[in-house]
Amino acid sequence: MVAVKDIVEGRESLGQAARNSGVSRCTVKDRLRKYDESGIEGLKDTHTWKRTNHPFEGWL
């Protein structure tokens, strides 16, 4: 997850990462929380997330 990586490494703010990824701040915040809780495994799709051609695909 490029946005999470950029935030964790201090290269972007949450707002910048959201804008650059074309998703909401809430979505990035949720992914960041999942990363904090479970690491890279927390960013993998689950059965509750739609499988689409989405910007998150490049975030893993």
Rosetta constraint file for C-alpha pairs under 8 A:
AtomPair CA 1 CA 5 HARMONIC 6.17 0.50
AtomPair CA 1 CA 43 HARMONIC 7.32 0.50
AtomPair CA 1 CA 56 HARMONIC 6.47 0.50
AtomPair CA 1 CA 57 HARMONIC 7.55 0.50
AtomPair CA 1 CA 58 HARMONIC 5.94 0.50
AtomPair CA 1 CA 59 HARMONIC 2.22 0.50
AtomPair CA 1 CA 60 HARMONIC 4.25 0.50
AtomPair CA 2 CA 6 HARMONIC 6.02 0.50
AtomPair CA 2 CA 58 HARMONIC 6.64 0.50
AtomPair CA 2 CA 59 HARMONIC 4.44 0.50
AtomPair CA 2 CA 60 HARMONIC 7.21 0.50
AtomPair CA 3 CA 7 HARMONIC 6.24 0.50
AtomPair CA 3 CA 12 HARMONIC 7.94 0.50
AtomPair CA 3 CA 17 HARMONIC 5.08 0.50
AtomPair CA 3 CA 18 HARMONIC 7.24 0.50
AtomPair CA 3 CA 21 HARMONIC 6.99 0.50
AtomPair CA 3 CA 28 HARMONIC 7.32 0.50
AtomPair CA 3 CA 59 HARMONIC 6.67 0.50
AtomPair CA 4 CA 8 HARMONIC 6.01 0.50
AtomPair CA 4 CA 17 HARMONIC 7.79 0.50
AtomPair CA 4 CA 28 HARMONIC 7.34 0.50
AtomPair CA 4 CA 31 HARMONIC 7.23 0.50
AtomPair CA 4 CA 32 HARMONIC 5.78 0.50
AtomPair CA 4 CA 35 HARMONIC 7.74 0.50
AtomPair CA 4 CA 59 HARMONIC 7.48 0.50
AtomPair CA 5 CA 9 HARMONIC 5.99 0.50
AtomPair CA 6 CA 10 HARMONIC 6.06 0.50
AtomPair CA 6 CA 11 HARMONIC 5.01 0.50
AtomPair CA 6 CA 12 HARMONIC 5.50 0.50
AtomPair CA 6 CA 17 HARMONIC 7.33 0.50
AtomPair CA 7 CA 11 HARMONIC 5.96 0.50
AtomPair CA 7 CA 12 HARMONIC 5.12 0.50
AtomPair CA 7 CA 13 HARMONIC 5.86 0.50
AtomPair CA 7 CA 14 HARMONIC 6.47 0.50
AtomPair CA 7 CA 17 HARMONIC 7.21 0.50
AtomPair CA 12 CA 16 HARMONIC 5.75 0.50
AtomPair CA 12 CA 17 HARMONIC 5.94 0.50
AtomPair CA 13 CA 17 HARMONIC 6.14 0.50
AtomPair CA 14 CA 18 HARMONIC 6.18 0.50
AtomPair CA 14 CA 25 HARMONIC 6.51 0.50
AtomPair CA 14 CA 28 HARMONIC 6.95 0.50
AtomPair CA 14 CA 29 HARMONIC 7.25 0.50
AtomPair CA 15 CA 19 HARMONIC 6.22 0.50
AtomPair CA 15 CA 25 HARMONIC 5.92 0.50
AtomPair CA 16 CA 20 HARMONIC 6.05 0.50
AtomPair CA 17 CA 21 HARMONIC 6.04 0.50
AtomPair CA 17 CA 28 HARMONIC 7.52 0.50
AtomPair CA 18 CA 22 HARMONIC 5.94 0.50
AtomPair CA 18 CA 23 HARMONIC 5.17 0.50
AtomPair CA 18 CA 24 HARMONIC 5.59 0.50
AtomPair CA 18 CA 25 HARMONIC 5.28 0.50
AtomPair CA 18 CA 27 HARMONIC 7.89 0.50
AtomPair CA 18 CA 28 HARMONIC 6.10 0.50
AtomPair CA 19 CA 23 HARMONIC 6.50 0.50
AtomPair CA 19 CA 24 HARMONIC 7.46 0.50
AtomPair CA 21 CA 55 HARMONIC 6.32 0.50
AtomPair CA 22 CA 55 HARMONIC 7.36 0.50
AtomPair CA 23 CA 27 HARMONIC 6.49 0.50
AtomPair CA 23 CA 28 HARMONIC 7.21 0.50
AtomPair CA 23 CA 55 HARMONIC 8.00 0.50
AtomPair CA 24 CA 28 HARMONIC 6.55 0.50
AtomPair CA 25 CA 29 HARMONIC 5.99 0.50
AtomPair CA 26 CA 30 HARMONIC 6.09 0.50
AtomPair CA 27 CA 31 HARMONIC 6.27 0.50
AtomPair CA 28 CA 32 HARMONIC 6.03 0.50
AtomPair CA 29 CA 33 HARMONIC 6.16 0.50
AtomPair CA 30 CA 34 HARMONIC 6.27 0.50
AtomPair CA 31 CA 35 HARMONIC 6.13 0.50
AtomPair CA 31 CA 42 HARMONIC 7.81 0.50
AtomPair CA 31 CA 43 HARMONIC 6.47 0.50
AtomPair CA 32 CA 36 HARMONIC 6.13 0.50
AtomPair CA 33 CA 37 HARMONIC 6.18 0.50
AtomPair CA 34 CA 38 HARMONIC 5.92 0.50
AtomPair CA 34 CA 39 HARMONIC 7.16 0.50
AtomPair CA 34 CA 42 HARMONIC 4.93 0.50
AtomPair CA 34 CA 43 HARMONIC 6.43 0.50
AtomPair CA 35 CA 39 HARMONIC 4.38 0.50
AtomPair CA 35 CA 40 HARMONIC 5.96 0.50
AtomPair CA 35 CA 41 HARMONIC 7.53 0.50
AtomPair CA 35 CA 42 HARMONIC 5.24 0.50
AtomPair CA 35 CA 43 HARMONIC 6.15 0.50
AtomPair CA 37 CA 42 HARMONIC 7.07 0.50
AtomPair CA 38 CA 42 HARMONIC 4.68 0.50
AtomPair CA 39 CA 43 HARMONIC 7.36 0.50
AtomPair CA 40 CA 44 HARMONIC 7.09 0.50
AtomPair CA 40 CA 60 HARMONIC 7.13 0.50
AtomPair CA 43 CA 60 HARMONIC 6.79 0.50
AtomPair CA 44 CA 60 HARMONIC 7.24 0.50
AtomPair CA 45 CA 49 HARMONIC 6.13 0.50
AtomPair CA 45 CA 51 HARMONIC 7.73 0.50
AtomPair CA 53 CA 57 HARMONIC 7.24 0.50
AtomPair CA 55 CA 59 HARMONIC 7.53 0.50
AtomPair CA 56 CA 60 HARMONIC 7.47 0.50
